Amino acid sequence: MVLFQCLTPAHAELVIDITRGVQEAVPVAIVPFGWRGGSGAVPSTEVAAVIASDLARSGRFEPIGERDMIGRPTAGAEVDFSDWRLLGVEALVMGRVLPSGPDAYNVQFELFDVFGARQLIGLRVPANPATLRAVAHYIADLVYEELTGEPGAFSARIAYVAVDRSDTEARYRLVVADSDGENPIDIVTSPTPLLSPTWSPDGSQIAYVALEDDGSVIYLQTLTTGERRVMVSEPGINSAPAFSPDGKKLALTLSRGTGNLDIYVMNIALGTRTRITRSASIDTEPVWSPDGRSILFTSDRGGGPQIYQVDAKGGNATRLTFEGSYNARPRVSPDGTRLAVVHQDRGGYRIAVVDLKNRSTQVLTDGQLDESPSFAPNGQMIIYATKSGGRGVLAAVAVDGSVSHRLAAREGDVREPVWSPLPRR
């Protein structure tokens, strides 16, 4: 056994660089939140700064700088809308943090339509020092949804594999962090590679693959307790776990000592397995449809890697992708209308989106080795792994290609990103 449980919080190790935004991002003002705690300790998390960063990272909003603000209102009664109109600001967010007990707060915020001079949202949210950043992400989600009509995903987390190298060895870490890279926690560390992390539908567990001295092992780990359970450890290849939408099953790629890869479904509670594909080709990288009735996977049964779909109980598979000679690593959008794939394009491997209704393919990225796409829980962004300056970095791109940003590690490489579901409130 070479894995080590490691539930260790750390400072943010990802640096965000917005590489492309919409041409006419909406100007908004996120006023610094007031503190109403008297001489008490001021919270270390600046709620307004987190909200502004989230909205800017979406590429659809342009928060004005604090120096450009003409006032610091913390409640609607203090707002002179005509002043903010002169700045061209279309939406205004303000609020206060009020103590509600020992190490407890209420975060009160308001969102205003500046040109309409009307309140769009007014809400009070409980928080404590440990959850204040999460509350800020939640507020950003509410603001984003109110202004765009689409759910926000800033409250979601990401999991990824970080690789730290020295002259003599490498250390692999499975990390869980906020969507902006803050609050990273090392879930597992290992001297050998960690692969294919995937979230349970309720966000409480992560399944992943560890390449150990005696082969590959699929683990299931509970985040709150750190409890780790071996799901598959048998001769041959054990890889690519994917949770069913109800969280009761895992789709897996297994060779079972034969050298041939097929798709299996495992009942998590019972440990029983059902073989889904029976092809002499390589069938791998399974993912479930949102309704749980079918499984999509990569196969070379047509002569090269393409995406196929099969009933979750088995049967004949249907080919889904035809554009291009290479389509792999499928991921289905939350609404089931799109596929994100790794697509060979002009000599490089790039992230593309396939419309499942008309089968059209849109290439979204321009890297030479882009891989591991994962949809945000609102379906609007795709996070993926790429290379920059010879190092592995993460990047995200909007499903229409209009917005993109990059998340580079301060040190080492990062890879294998996957977005969590939204937390339940």
N, C-alpha and C positions, 0 to 999 in steps of 0.2 A: 504494500500500500504506500503510495507516494503523495497522496493528497493531504492537505492540511486545512481544517476548518479555520476561517479567519474573519470573524465579523468585526472588522476594524474600520472605524470612520477615519477619514483623512481630509486634507485640504483639496480643493478642486484641482484636478489634474488636466482638465480639458480647457483649452482657450478657444473661444468662439470668434470667428471672423465671417461677417456677412459678405458673401461674394457676389450676390445678385439680388436685387429687390425689384418690386414693380416700379414702373417708371413714374407713376404718380401716387406715391404712398400718401396715406391720409395723415395730415398733420394733427397731432393730439398733444395735450398737455397732461402730464402726470405730476401733480403738485406734491412735494414732500409732505408726508403725513405728519400731523401734529401729535405731540406727546402730551397727554393730560395726566401724567403721573406725579406732578409736582417735583419734589426733590428726589424721588425714587430713581433707581437705575434705569437709564434709557435703554430700550431694547437694541441689541447689536444689529439686528436685521433691519435694513431700511426698506420698508414695504414698497414704497413708491419706486425705488430703484429697481427692485425685482420685477414689478409690473411693467415698467418702461422697457427693461431689457427683454422681457418676453415678447412684448408687442413689436419691438424693433426687430427681433430675431425672426418674426413671421414674415418680414419683408413687406408687409401690407400697411404698416403704420410708421410714421416718423415722429417720435416724441421730440418736442422741442427741448433745448437745454435749459437747465435751471437759471442760467444767467439771463436768458431771454424772457423769463416769466416776469410779468408786471406785478405780481402779488403772490401771496402764499395763503390763499383761503383754505380753510379746513372744513367748511360747511357751506351749503348752498346759499344761506342768507348773506354770506360775505362776498358773493360773486357779482361783479359788474360785467355782464356778458358783452357789452359794447367794447370794453377794453380788450377782451380776448378775441373778438372778431377782427380787431385791427391787426392782430398777429396772424390771422388766417387759420386759427385753430378751430377744428370742427367738433372735437369732443374734449371734454375736460373731466379728469378723475381727481378726486380729493378725498381726504379722510382723516381720521384720528385713531390713535391707539390709546385705549383707556384701561387702566388697571381694574381688574374685577376680583382680585384676591391675591394671595401669595403666589408669585410666579404664574399669574393668569391674567389674560387680557381679553378685551373685546375690541375687535378691529371694525370700525364703522367707516363705510365708504359710500360715495355717491358718484354716479356717472351722469354727465349732462351733455345734451345736444346744444352746442354753443349758439348756432344760428337760429335754432328753434326756441332757445331759452327755456328748455324744459328738462326735467329730471327723467332719465331713462331707467336707472337702477338706484335703489337705496337699500343698504343691507348692513346688518351687524353680524360678525362672525367671531365665535370664541377661538382663542388661541393661547398658546403658552410659548416659552422661549424655544422649545424644540420644534413646534409646529408653525411658527410664525412665517417662515419661508414658504411652507406648503400652503398656508392661507393666502399669501401673496400670489402664488401660482394660480390658486383657485379664483381669486379676484380677476386675474388676467384672463382666465378662461371665460368668466362671465362677461367681461368687457368685450373680448373678441367675438363671442357669440352674439351679443347684442348689436354690435356694429357691422358684422358680416353676415349674420344669419346662419353661420356654421358653428358647430361646437368647437371649443378650444381644446388643446391637448397639452397645455403647459404643466398640468398636474400629473401627467404620466411620467414614468421613470424610464430609464434605459439601462440595459445590461450590455456589457461588452467585455472582451478579453484584452487585458493589457499585458504587454511583453516587455520586461526589463532585462537588458543584456549587459553583461560584463565581458571581460576578455576571456573568461573561463567558463561561464555558464549563462543560462537564461532562466528567468523566473516568470511563470505565467500566473496571472491573477484574474479571477472572475469578479468583475466589479459591477455594483448597482449604484446608480447615481440619479439625481434629478435630471429633468430633460435639458437643463442648461449646464450640466456637468458638475453642479455643486453637490455637496453632501455625498461624495463617493464613499462606498463601503466595500472593502474586499471581502467577498463571500468565501472564496477558496483560493489558496495559493498552491502551486505545484511546480516542480522542476521539469515536468514534461507537459506537452501541449494540452490545452483545454479548448473544446470546440463546441459549436452549435448550441449555445444557450437558447432556451425557449421558455416563455412565461406560461403559467397556468392561467386560465380565463379569469380567475379572481385575484390574480397578482400575488398570491401567497406562496407560490412555489416556483422554482426554476429547475428544469431538466437540462442536462448538459452531458457532453462526452469528455472523458478523460483518457488520453493515450498513456497507459501505464506500462510498466516493464513487461508485463505478460499479455498485453493486448489492449483493446479498447473496451471501456466500461461506460455504460449509461447510468448516470446518477439522477436521483430526484431529491432536491433539497428544499426544506421549509425555511423561509427567510426569517421568521420571527424567532425560531428556536435554534436554527443551525443544524437541525437533525437531517442527516443524509442517509439515503436509502439506495442500495444497489438495485437497479431495475433489470439490467441485462449484463452478464459477464460470462461469455462463452467463447469458445474458439472461433476465430474468424473476425469479420468486421461487424461491429455494433455501432450504429451511427444515426444521426439526423432525427432525433426525437421531435415530435410535434403533438401538442395537446389537442384533443377533440374539443369542440365548443362547450360541451357540458363538463369538461375537466375529468371525466371518468376513464378516458382511454388515451393511449399514446400510439401514434403511428411511428413506425421505426423502419430503418433499413438494416437488414441482417443478411449475413452470408451463411450462417450456421455451419461453418466449416467446409462449405462446398466450393467457395471461391466465386459463386454467382450471387449477385445482390438482388434481393426482392423486398417488397413492401409487406410489413406485418402490422397488425393492430394488437396491442396489449391492453387487457383489462387491468387497470392499475391496482384495484383492490384485490383481485384474485391472482394476478400474475399470469393468467392464461394468455396465449397468443393465437391469432388467426392469420394464416397466410393469405394475402390479398392478390398478389401478382404471381404468375407462374410462367415467366418468360426466360428464354436463354440469354436475353440481353441484360444490360445493367439497368435496374430500376432503383431509383434513389431519390432523396430529398423530398419526402412526402409533406404535404400540407393539407389541412382539411378545408372543405368549403364551409362558409359561415353557417349553413343549416346542418352540418354534420352528416349529410347523406352521401357525400362523395369525397374522394381523396385525389388531389392533383400531385403529380410527381414528374421527375426528369427521367427520360429513358432514351437509350440509343437504338431502340428496336427498329427505327426507320432509317438507320445508317449514320445518324449524328444526334447529338443531344437536342431533344425537343420536349415540350410539355404535353402530358397526357392526363386524362381524367378517368377514374374508375369508381364504380359503386363501392361504398365503404364496407360492403359485405363480400366484395370480390366480383369477378366477371370480366367481360371484355372491356378493354380500355379504348378511349376515344382520343385522337390527337387534337390538340387545341392550337398549337402554333405552327405556322407555315412560312412566315416571313423571315428569311435569313437562315443560315446553315447551323446556327448555334443559339439555343435558348435554354437556360438552365436556372436552377435555384428559384422556383416559383414561390410567390407570396400573393395571397388573395386579399384584395381590399376588404374592409369591414362590411361594405354593402354588397360584396360579391360581384361587382360589375367590371373590375379590372384585375389584371395580373401584373405584378412587378417581376421582372426577370433580368437575368444577366444575358445580354444580347451581344453577339459579335457584330461589330460595326466598323467598317473602314480600318480593319487591322487591329482594333482594340476591343476590349470587353467592357461594355457600358451598361448602365441601368436603363431599362426601357419599360414602358407601360403598354400592355396589350388590352385593348377594349374587347371584352368577351362577347359582346353582341355582334360587332362587325368585323372582329379579328384584326383590326388595324393596329399597327405598332408605332409608338412614338418614342424615339430615343431622347432621354432627358439629360444625360451627362456626357462629358467629353474626355474622360480619363482613359488611360491605356489598360488599367486593371482595376475596374470598379466591380465590387462583389457584395454579397450578403445583404440584399435589400430587405427592408422591413417597414411596413406601413405604420404610421402613427394611428392611434385609436380612432381619430376622427376622419382618417382616410385622406387627409389633405397633403401630407408630407411623407417622404420616404427617406429613411436613414440608411446609409450604406457605408461600406469600407472602401478606401481608395489609397493611393500612394501620393505623397508630396515630399519632394526633397529626399527621396530614398527611404522615407519612413511611412509606416502605416498610420493613417488618420481616418477619422470619421467625417462624413459629410451628410447633408440633408438637402433634398430638392423637392419643390412642390410638384404635385402630380401633373401640372400643366407646364412645368419647366420654368415658370416665371420667377421663382424665388429660390435661392440656394444659400447655404452657409456651411462653413467647415469647422470641425471641432478637432483640434490637434492637441496631442498630449504634450505637456511641458517636457517630458523625457520619455524615451522608449517608443514603442509602437502600440497602436490600438486597432482592434479588428473585431469581427463577428458581432456587430451591434444588433440589438433587437429591442423594439419598443414594447413597453408594458401596456396592459389595459389601463383605463382610467380608474382611479380609486373610487370606491363606493362611499357615498356620503349619506 
